Amino acid sequence: MTKKRIVVLYGGRADEHSISCISTAGVLGALDTERFEPIPVGITKDGKWIVNGEDPRGWSLDGNELPTVKITPESRPVMIDPSRGKDGFFAGEPEHLNGADSNLVSLNDSEMRHTLTSLGHVDAVLPVLHGPYGEDGTVQGLLEMMGVPYVGCGVFASAACMDKHYTKIVLNAAGIPTAPGIMVDARNFTAADVLEKVEAAGLAYPLFVKPSRAGSSFGVTKVEKAEDRETQQDKLAAAVATAGEHDWKVLIEQGIDGREIECAVLCPKAGEEPEASWPGEIVLDHQDDDQFYDFDSKYMDASASHVEVPANLPVSVLEDVRDVARRAFKAVDGAGLSRVDTFVTPDGTVMVNEINTMPGFTPISMYPKAWEATGVGYTELITRLIEGVLR
């Protein structure tokens, strides 16, 4: 059987750059190399695409420093010709300017010019990219223009789910409840205006202030009720400013009295009915009432939390979560995979918090763990996702 050649994109310009690198280490380690030949293509934090950089298979969360994609002496720039489709991926081979001729391409005003060497025919792309410039429809749009199959949600679903504000609009229109909230423009706001908007919306404390288009809990602040309006204004303004460092579009959401339950959705082939895993729960192991599941809890502190799948809830409630997850996935026109994060209130109401169209694949991530607990192993999961888009 001829192996299918799969470009695996990782890194990227988003805050989640390093998490993408760790996810890719897991994916490459679990990939069925009897069926697929991976072509790892890294994207640096400033947007340069490279091959032959540091091998991502060796990356983990065990070190003191998060991994990043960097240009090395051995790495080569990747360039794309959209008009060539699946044969449009090239790597630059360096030549000194002294040997330059009309076939050489100048790159980045460096002291080198590069001849272009084809990376060969590409059967599909697996974009293991989280956050903006990867999970937001931009890369998906490029691959659509090239006519190259890719794993995951399309342009609309990726863009809509990257923007938590618009996710709410789409889901609410489909009759799926979400946490009450408002949107604030961090480029132009006053502390008094923010407090007035919160009061006008009738939002109850605690509030969560977060970037609308970022992931991995970057820039998220929990705001409790203060004793006086001036202090409340200052706390809200500081939280909006923090979120605004990641995105000018800021959500202020009412905290929900409920458990955060996550459900993995799988739909390898477009048009098929999506499957939902047993829902899972991230259980915080630190006894701190003020703690929430932040970036360090997710990725940097293995002792901070653990995953329980299925979550310790009645089967009827778990089935309700699965049903809501499937409905939400279809409402946003999802494809491939997503992780639907929900709140389950004490009375059993299920509401959607957000939809991650390219959820983490790190060793401690919920998505692969949820499917493993549902009977689909890591390697089989990746194989199904890739084979679902091959054509």
C-alpha positions as CSV (number, residue, x, y, z in Angstrom):
1,M,0.0,0.0,0.0
2,T,1.4,3.4,-1.0
3,K,1.7,5.7,2.0
4,K,-0.3,8.9,1.9
5,R,1.9,11.9,2.4
6,I,0.5,14.2,5.1
7,V,1.8,17.7,5.9
8,V,1.5,18.3,9.6
9,L,1.4,22.0,10.4
10,Y,2.5,23.1,13.9
11,G,3.6,26.2,15.9
12,G,2.1,29.4,14.5
13,R,1.7,33.0,15.5
14,A,-0.8,32.5,18.3
15,D,-0.3,32.6,22.0
16,E,-0.9,28.8,21.9
17,H,2.3,28.3,19.8
18,S,4.0,26.0,22.3
19,I,0.9,24.0,23.0
20,S,0.6,23.3,19.3
21,C,4.2,22.1,19.4
22,I,3.4,19.7,22.3
23,S,0.2,18.5,20.5
24,T,2.3,17.8,17.4
25,A,4.8,15.7,19.4
26,G,1.9,13.5,20.5
27,V,0.3,13.3,17.0
28,L,3.6,12.4,15.3
29,G,4.3,9.8,18.0
30,A,0.9,8.1,17.5
31,L,0.7,8.4,13.7
32,D,0.3,5.1,11.8
33,T,3.5,5.3,9.8
34,E,2.5,2.1,7.9
35,R,-0.2,4.2,6.2
36,F,1.0,7.8,6.4
37,E,4.3,9.6,5.7
38,P,4.3,12.8,7.8
39,I,5.9,16.0,6.5
40,P,6.3,18.2,9.6
41,V,6.1,21.9,8.7
42,G,6.7,24.3,11.5
43,I,5.6,27.9,11.7
44,T,7.7,30.3,13.8
45,K,6.1,32.9,16.1
46,D,6.7,35.5,13.4
47,G,5.0,33.5,10.7
48,K,7.9,31.8,8.8
49,W,7.2,28.3,7.5
50,I,10.1,25.9,7.7
51,V,11.0,22.2,7.3
52,N,14.0,20.3,8.9
53,G,13.9,22.3,12.1
54,E,14.1,20.8,15.5
55,D,12.3,17.4,15.6
56,P,9.0,18.0,17.4
57,R,8.8,14.4,18.4
58,G,11.3,15.2,21.2
59,W,9.2,18.0,22.8
60,S,7.3,17.5,26.0
61,L,6.0,19.5,29.0
62,D,8.6,18.1,31.3
63,G,11.2,20.8,30.7
64,N,11.5,24.2,32.3
65,E,11.0,26.0,28.9
66,L,8.1,25.6,26.5
67,P,9.2,24.5,23.0
68,T,9.0,26.9,20.1
69,V,9.6,26.6,16.3
70,K,12.9,28.3,15.5
71,I,15.0,28.7,12.4
72,T,18.1,26.5,12.7
73,P,21.2,26.1,10.4
74,E,19.5,22.9,9.1
75,S,16.0,24.3,8.6
76,R,14.8,25.3,5.2
77,P,12.1,27.9,4.3
78,V,8.8,26.6,3.0
79,M,7.1,28.4,0.1
80,I,3.7,27.7,-1.4
81,D,2.4,28.1,-4.9
82,P,-1.4,27.9,-4.6
83,S,-1.9,27.4,-8.3
84,R,-0.2,24.0,-8.1
85,G,-2.5,22.6,-5.5
86,K,-1.3,19.4,-3.9
87,D,2.0,19.8,-5.7
88,G,2.4,23.4,-4.5
89,F,4.7,22.9,-1.4
90,F,8.4,23.8,-1.9
91,A,11.5,24.1,0.3
92,G,14.2,26.6,-0.3
93,E,17.7,25.2,-0.8
94,P,20.3,27.9,0.0
95,E,22.8,29.1,-2.6
96,H,25.3,31.9,-2.0
97,L,24.7,35.1,-4.0
98,N,27.9,34.6,-6.0
99,G,26.3,31.6,-7.7
100,A,23.0,33.3,-8.3
101,D,21.2,32.9,-11.6
102,S,17.7,33.6,-13.0
103,N,16.2,30.5,-11.3
104,L,17.0,31.6,-7.8
105,V,14.5,33.3,-5.5
106,S,15.5,36.1,-3.1
107,L,14.2,35.5,0.5
108,N,13.9,38.0,3.3
109,D,16.8,40.2,2.2
110,S,19.2,37.7,3.7
111,E,22.7,37.0,2.4
112,M,21.4,33.9,0.8
113,R,19.1,33.1,-2.1
114,H,17.2,29.9,-2.4
115,T,16.4,27.5,-5.2
116,L,13.1,25.8,-4.8
117,T,12.8,22.1,-4.3
118,S,9.4,20.4,-4.4
119,L,8.3,18.7,-1.1
120,G,6.5,16.2,-3.4
121,H,2.9,15.4,-3.8
122,V,0.8,16.1,-0.7
123,D,-2.3,14.1,-0.1
124,A,-3.7,16.1,2.8
125,V,-2.8,18.5,5.6
126,L,-3.2,18.0,9.3
127,P,-3.1,21.5,10.8
128,V,-2.3,21.0,14.5
129,L,-2.6,24.7,15.1
130,H,-4.4,26.4,18.0
131,G,-5.7,29.9,18.2
132,P,-5.5,32.8,15.7
133,Y,-3.7,32.2,12.3
134,G,-4.4,28.5,12.5
135,E,-7.7,27.6,14.1
136,D,-9.6,30.7,12.9
137,G,-10.2,29.9,9.3
138,T,-7.1,31.6,7.8
139,V,-5.1,28.5,7.1
140,Q,-8.3,26.7,6.1
141,G,-9.0,29.4,3.5
142,L,-5.5,29.0,2.1
143,L,-5.9,25.2,1.8
144,E,-9.4,25.6,0.3
145,M,-7.9,27.9,-2.4
146,M,-5.2,25.3,-3.1
147,G,-7.8,22.5,-3.3
148,V,-5.8,20.5,-0.7
149,P,-7.8,18.3,1.7
150,Y,-7.3,19.1,5.4
151,V,-8.4,17.7,8.7
152,G,-10.8,19.7,10.8
153,C,-13.5,22.4,10.5
154,G,-13.9,24.6,7.5
155,V,-13.5,28.3,7.1
156,F,-16.9,29.3,8.6
157,A,-16.9,27.0,11.6
158,S,-13.3,27.8,12.4
159,A,-13.9,31.5,12.2
160,A,-17.2,31.4,14.1
161,C,-15.9,29.2,16.9
162,M,-12.6,31.2,17.3
163,D,-14.8,34.2,18.1
164,K,-16.6,33.3,21.3
165,H,-19.0,36.3,20.8
166,Y,-20.2,34.9,17.5
167,T,-20.3,31.4,18.8
168,K,-22.9,32.6,21.2
169,I,-24.9,34.3,18.4
170,V,-24.9,31.1,16.2
171,L,-25.7,28.8,19.1
172,N,-28.4,30.9,20.5
173,A,-30.1,31.2,17.1
174,A,-30.1,27.4,17.1
175,G,-31.8,27.3,20.4
176,I,-28.7,26.2,22.4
177,P,-28.2,28.1,25.6
178,T,-24.9,29.8,26.5
179,A,-23.7,31.8,29.5
180,P,-25.1,35.4,29.6
181,G,-22.5,38.0,28.6
182,I,-21.6,41.2,26.8
183,M,-18.9,42.3,24.4
184,V,-16.6,45.3,25.1
185,D,-14.2,47.0,22.8
186,A,-10.8,47.2,24.7
187,R,-9.5,49.8,22.2
188,N,-12.1,52.3,23.4
189,F,-13.7,51.9,26.8
190,T,-14.0,53.6,30.2
191,A,-14.3,51.9,33.5
192,A,-17.7,53.6,34.1
193,D,-19.1,52.5,30.8
194,V,-18.1,48.9,31.4
195,L,-19.8,48.8,34.8
196,E,-22.9,50.4,33.3
197,K,-23.0,47.7,30.6
198,V,-22.6,44.9,33.1
199,E,-25.4,46.3,35.2
200,A,-27.7,47.0,32.3
201,A,-27.3,43.3,31.2
202,G,-28.1,42.2,34.7
203,L,-25.0,40.0,34.9
204,A,-24.5,38.3,38.3
205,Y,-21.0,38.0,39.9
206,P,-18.5,36.5,39.7
207,L,-17.8,37.5,36.2
208,F,-15.2,36.1,33.8
209,V,-13.5,38.6,31.5
210,K,-11.8,37.0,28.6
211,P,-10.5,37.7,25.0
212,S,-13.1,36.8,22.5
213,R,-10.7,35.3,20.0
214,A,-7.9,33.6,22.1
215,G,-7.6,30.2,23.7
216,S,-5.9,28.3,26.5
217,S,-7.2,30.7,29.1
218,F,-4.8,33.5,28.1
219,G,-5.9,36.8,29.5
220,V,-8.8,35.5,31.5
221,T,-9.6,37.2,34.8
222,K,-12.2,36.2,37.4
223,V,-13.9,39.3,38.9
224,E,-15.7,39.1,42.2
225,K,-18.3,41.6,43.5
226,A,-16.6,44.6,45.3
227,E,-18.1,46.5,48.2
228,D,-18.2,49.9,46.3
229,R,-18.7,51.0,42.7
230,E,-15.3,52.7,42.4
231,T,-13.5,49.5,43.3
232,Q,-15.8,47.5,41.0
233,Q,-15.1,49.8,38.1
234,D,-11.3,49.5,38.7
235,K,-11.4,45.7,38.9
236,L,-13.4,45.5,35.7
237,A,-11.2,48.0,33.8
238,A,-8.1,46.1,34.8
239,A,-9.6,42.8,33.7
240,V,-10.6,44.3,30.3
241,A,-7.1,45.7,29.9
242,T,-5.6,42.3,30.6
243,A,-7.9,40.6,28.1
244,G,-7.2,43.4,25.6
245,E,-3.6,42.5,25.5
246,H,-4.6,39.4,23.5
247,D,-7.7,40.7,21.6
248,W,-9.4,44.1,21.4
249,K,-12.7,42.2,21.4
250,V,-13.4,41.3,25.1
251,L,-16.2,39.1,26.5
252,I,-17.6,39.7,30.0
253,E,-19.5,36.6,31.0
254,Q,-21.6,35.7,34.0
255,G,-20.1,33.0,36.1
256,I,-22.2,29.9,35.9
257,D,-23.1,27.8,39.0
258,G,-22.3,24.5,37.4
259,R,-19.7,21.9,36.5
260,E,-17.6,22.3,33.4
261,I,-18.1,19.2,31.4
262,E,-16.3,18.6,28.0
263,C,-17.4,16.4,25.2
264,A,-15.3,15.3,22.2
265,V,-17.0,15.3,18.8
266,L,-15.8,13.3,15.8
267,C,-17.0,13.5,12.2
268,P,-14.1,12.4,9.9
269,K,-16.1,12.6,6.7
270,A,-18.2,15.6,5.8
271,G,-21.9,15.0,5.7
272,E,-21.9,12.1,8.1
273,E,-23.6,12.3,11.5
274,P,-21.1,13.4,14.2
275,E,-20.2,11.1,17.0
276,A,-19.9,12.2,20.6
277,S,-17.5,10.7,23.2
278,W,-18.4,10.1,26.8
279,P,-18.2,13.6,28.4
280,G,-15.3,14.2,30.8
281,E,-14.4,16.6,33.5
282,I,-11.2,18.4,34.6
283,V,-11.1,17.9,38.3
284,L,-8.9,20.5,40.1
285,D,-6.8,18.9,42.8
286,H,-5.8,22.1,44.6
287,Q,-8.4,22.9,47.2
288,D,-8.8,26.6,46.4
289,D,-12.3,28.0,45.9
290,D,-10.9,30.9,43.9
291,Q,-9.0,28.8,41.4
292,F,-10.2,28.2,37.9
293,Y,-8.8,26.1,35.1
294,D,-6.1,28.5,33.8
295,F,-3.1,28.0,31.5
296,D,-0.8,26.6,34.2
297,S,-3.5,24.2,35.4
298,K,-4.0,22.9,31.9
299,Y,-0.4,22.5,30.8
300,M,2.3,23.4,33.3
301,D,1.3,21.7,36.6
302,A,0.5,18.0,36.3
303,S,-0.5,18.0,40.0
304,A,-3.1,20.8,39.5
305,S,-5.8,18.7,37.9
306,H,-6.7,15.3,36.5
307,V,-9.2,14.1,33.8
308,E,-12.2,12.0,34.7
309,V,-14.0,10.3,31.8
310,P,-16.9,9.7,32.0
311,A,-17.6,12.5,34.4
312,N,-19.3,11.6,37.7
313,L,-22.8,12.4,36.6
314,P,-26.0,10.4,36.0
315,V,-26.0,8.7,32.6
316,S,-29.1,10.7,31.6
317,V,-27.2,13.9,32.1
318,L,-24.1,12.6,30.3
319,E,-26.4,11.7,27.3
320,D,-27.9,15.2,27.4
321,V,-24.3,16.6,27.2
322,R,-23.6,14.4,24.2
323,D,-26.8,15.5,22.5
324,V,-26.0,19.2,23.0
325,A,-22.5,18.7,21.8
326,R,-23.7,17.0,18.6
327,R,-26.3,19.7,18.0
328,A,-23.8,22.5,18.7
329,F,-21.3,20.9,16.3
330,K,-23.9,20.8,13.5
331,A,-25.2,24.3,14.3
332,V,-21.7,25.8,13.5
333,D,-21.3,23.5,10.4
334,G,-18.5,21.6,12.1
335,A,-16.3,19.0,10.4
336,G,-13.6,16.6,11.5
337,L,-13.3,17.2,15.2
338,S,-14.2,19.6,17.9
339,R,-14.3,19.7,21.7
340,V,-17.6,21.2,23.0
341,D,-17.2,22.6,26.5
342,T,-20.4,22.9,28.5
343,F,-21.7,23.9,31.9
344,V,-24.1,21.5,33.7
345,T,-26.1,23.3,36.3
346,P,-27.4,21.7,39.5
347,D,-30.9,21.3,37.9
348,G,-29.3,19.4,34.9
349,T,-29.5,22.3,32.4
350,V,-26.7,22.0,29.8
351,M,-25.3,25.1,28.2
352,V,-22.4,25.6,25.9
353,N,-19.4,27.5,27.1
354,E,-17.3,27.3,23.9
355,I,-16.3,25.1,20.9
356,N,-12.6,24.3,20.2
357,T,-12.3,23.3,16.6
358,M,-8.7,22.1,17.0
359,P,-8.5,20.9,20.6
360,G,-5.2,20.1,22.3
361,F,-3.6,16.8,21.6
362,T,-1.1,16.9,24.4
363,P,-0.6,13.8,26.6
364,I,-2.9,15.3,29.2
365,S,-5.5,16.8,26.9
366,M,-9.2,15.9,27.2
367,Y,-9.9,15.2,23.5
368,P,-7.8,12.0,23.0
369,K,-8.5,10.9,26.6
370,A,-12.3,11.2,26.1
371,W,-12.1,9.1,22.9
372,E,-9.8,6.5,24.6
373,A,-12.4,6.1,27.3
374,T,-15.1,5.8,24.7
375,G,-13.2,3.0,22.9
376,V,-11.3,4.8,20.2
377,G,-7.5,4.8,20.7
378,Y,-5.1,7.7,19.9
379,T,-3.7,6.2,16.7
380,E,-7.1,5.0,15.5
381,L,-8.5,8.5,16.1
382,I,-5.8,10.2,14.0
383,T,-6.1,7.6,11.3
384,R,-9.9,8.1,11.1
385,L,-9.5,11.9,10.9
386,I,-7.0,11.7,8.1
387,E,-8.7,9.0,6.1
388,G,-12.0,10.9,6.3
389,V,-10.6,13.8,4.2
390,L,-8.5,11.8,1.7
391,R,-9.9,11.9,-1.9
